[in-house]
Each structure stands twice: as C-alpha cells, then as structure tokens.
Amino acid sequence: MKVAMRRISLGLSTAIAAAAMTVVLAPAPASAQVVVRWYPYTTAGAKQCNSDANSAGPEYYCTTIKVGSTKMYALARP
C-alpha cells in the first residue's frame, strides 16, 4: 500500500511540475507597460493620476494595478 501511494504521489508531482513548466515557457503577450507613479485607489488618487497623465503627454495614461491584494491607480506608458 505504501509503495502504491508513493508511486501515485510521484506521478502527481511529476504531472504538476510538467504543467507548471508549460505555463512558464508559454509565450507572454508583448504589451508591457512602464509604471511611472502610483496613486491610492481613491477618488483623489484617480483625479491626480488623470491630471498628471494629461500634463505628461499623449503617450501616458492611467490604469489600475494590483500589488499583492491592494488596488492602486498608476500613471503608465507603453
């Protein structure tokens, strides 16, 4: 019984590792962005981000990002 459980466990861990490698090696989309500045996820943060994006130029924009479990506004550019 112990040998069978070890074989099942080894088979599952090998399958999980192979699936993880497939995800890691899969090509990622080429839509990288550079975050220039972070703002709090509040109305004031959104207004300040939009104001800074308007004054920075046409290539800058505001977006939302998640750092850990915290949402934030971010001034970004491509």
C-alpha positions in Angstrom: 0.0 0.0 0.0 2.8 2.4 0.9 4.6 1.7 -2.4 1.4 2.4 -4.4 0.8 5.7 -2.6 4.4 6.8 -3.2 4.1 6.0 -6.9 0.8 7.9 -7.1 2.3 10.8 -5.3 5.4 10.8 -7.5 3.2 10.6 -10.6 1.1 13.6 -9.5 4.0 15.7 -8.6 5.7 15.0 -12.0 2.4 16.0 -13.8 2.1 19.1 -11.8 5.7 20.1 -12.4 5.3 19.5 -16.2 2.1 21.6 -16.3 3.9 24.4 -14.4 6.8 24.4 -16.8 4.4 24.6 -19.7 2.8 27.7 -18.2 6.2 29.3 -17.5 7.5 28.5 -21.0 4.4 29.7 -22.8 4.9 33.0 -24.7 3.6 36.1 -23.0 1.8 38.9 -24.7 4.1 41.7 -25.8 2.0 44.5 -24.1 4.5 45.6 -21.5 3.9 48.9 -19.7 6.2 51.0 -17.5 4.6 52.3 -14.3 5.9 55.8 -13.7 4.0 56.6 -10.5 1.5 55.0 -8.1 -1.6 56.7 -6.6 -4.0 55.5 -3.9 -7.2 53.8 -5.1 -9.4 56.7 -4.1 -11.3 59.4 -6.0 -8.5 61.9 -5.2 -5.9 59.4 -6.5 -7.9 58.9 -9.8 -8.1 62.7 -10.3 -4.4 63.2 -9.6 -3.5 60.4 -11.9 -5.6 61.8 -14.7 -4.2 65.3 -14.2 -0.7 64.0 -14.3 -1.4 61.9 -17.4 -2.9 65.0 -19.2 0.1 67.1 -18.4 2.7 64.4 -19.2 1.8 63.9 -22.8 -0.2 61.7 -25.2 1.8 58.5 -24.5 1.0 58.5 -20.8 -2.2 57.0 -19.4 -3.8 56.0 -16.1 -4.6 52.4 -15.3 -5.4 50.3 -12.3 -2.9 47.8 -11.0 -2.9 45.3 -8.1 0.1 45.0 -5.8 -0.5 42.0 -3.6 -4.1 42.4 -2.6 -4.1 46.2 -2.9 -5.5 48.0 -5.9 -3.9 51.2 -7.0 -4.0 53.7 -9.8 -0.9 54.0 -11.8 0.5 56.5 -14.3 2.0 54.4 -17.1 3.4 54.5 -20.6 4.0 51.7 -23.2 
